[in-house]
Amino acid sequence: MKKTIAILLALLLILSMSFALSSCKKAEEEIPEQTTETTEDTPEEKPEDAGEIVKTFEPDSEEVIAHDLPMQIESVILYKDGSIKITPTEDLKKNELADSEADSVMPFAESGKATDIFLCRIGNGGYRTIVALMDDGTVSAVNTRALIEDHILAVMDNLGGRDSFTGVEQEENEDGFSIIGKTKEGDDVLLDPVILSENEEPQPVEE
């Protein structure tokens, strides 16, 4: 009888040890899984700026440039915070970035915050420019002659001296392309003379 009891106690002890070992092993297996989940969650929280691009275009891409002159610009990007980034190429890149390690510039940084950007043709010689509608109702643009002829990014602010612009439109007529500023008063302001020459005043569009 005593022998039987001893055997039973030994079996119970073995079972208890097996259960304890199994529990420890299970606990050890759960630790790496928790670590893995934490590692996977971290990258998903990092890209906070994802989706902040509002508008972008590539002026010199084959499907955009057509018969126009190259702007030596790879891309123009408008971000949600109102900043505009331009990635230059060739001579424009040399003039704007020189020996800098940067690959882009923010030429509208001192103009304020933009709400929209436009790639517009101007005149009839294949010239184009980048026009920005600012959040204060003004319009800024890249000086076309400086860009195409001198390969320099020079921004002209407060075109037309108005702070009530609501949009910019492209028009084509027998003389070429024009850039029209639309105002909340219902006026159409011809911006071509101002963009092509800083000394000119904007002209009203003929009815």
Secondary structure, DSSP 8 states (H G I E B T S, - for coil): -HHHHHHHHHHHHHHHHHHHHHHHHHHHHHHHHHHHHHHHHHHHHS-TTTT-EEEEE-TTSHHHHTTS----EEEEEEETTS-EEEEE-HHHHHHHHTT-S---B-TTTTT--EEEEEEEEEBTTTEEEEEEEETTS-EEEE-HHHHHHH----EE-SGGG-S-EEEEEEEEETTEEEEEEEETTS-EEE-HHHHH-TT---EE---
